[in-house]
Amino acid sequence: MPSYSKSKCVVLLSGGLDSATCLAIAKSVGFEPYALTVLYGQRHRVEIEAAKKVAAALEVKEHKFVTVDLNQIGGSALTADIDVPKDRDEASMSDAIPITYVPARNSVMLSIALGYAEVLESQDIFVGVNAVDYSGYPDCRPEFIQAFEKLANLATKAGVEGNPYRIHVPLIQLTKAEIIQRGLELGLDYGLTHSCYDPDPDGKPCGRCDSCLIRTKAFESLGLRDPGLS
């Protein structure tokens, strides 16, 4: 990736491992990051607090919070009263699109990021989607990102006036272990991040949902203990 010295970018920051790594990568190539956290009606606020910690640690230029209450339409274990799957093996995780998929979430979030970028006069948006490790989410695929980038340049004043947008997805073809390794190389403290779909009332990860299992396995494959469990 080329250097973008002091160019503004918008980074979607959930507080999870992937988005934190994506933010660290954006900074490493010279961008001046503006973090955007979307409060979409998720079932817990632990990841919101994690996003605040990550943004502060990586010294973003600004950290903006936007509320779009997707639990009004539901349809996901993350936004409705639906049990989060637990203790699944890799085959089960990759068998079908999981109930933790939030309908249209990445479309909504990228649209908000696009509006924010246009206001900032920035042409660059970073999102930590990943198409490798079992999630099966349709809005994490390269085809979706390519289509959204095309839409962004058709649907905005900046795009029509010849200032095209770039949607950066530096993690999209990496395994979870490769993502962690990249973040560690950049000095990222993963103890600040949160990935669990169903934490206890104190915010402690369940250790059994798909996200926890994938994360734990990735750290173990690197001979490391997940600092988020301490």
Secondary structure by P-SEA (a helix, b strand, c coil): ccccccbbbbbbccccaaaaaaaaaaaaaccbbbbbbbccccccaaaaaaaaaaaaaacccbbbbbbbcccccccccccccccccccccccccccccccccccaaaaaaaaaaaaaaaaacccbbbbbcccccccccccccaaaaaaaaaaaaaccccccccbbbbbbcccccccaaaaaaaaaaacccccccccccccccccccccccaaaaaaaaaaaaacccccccc
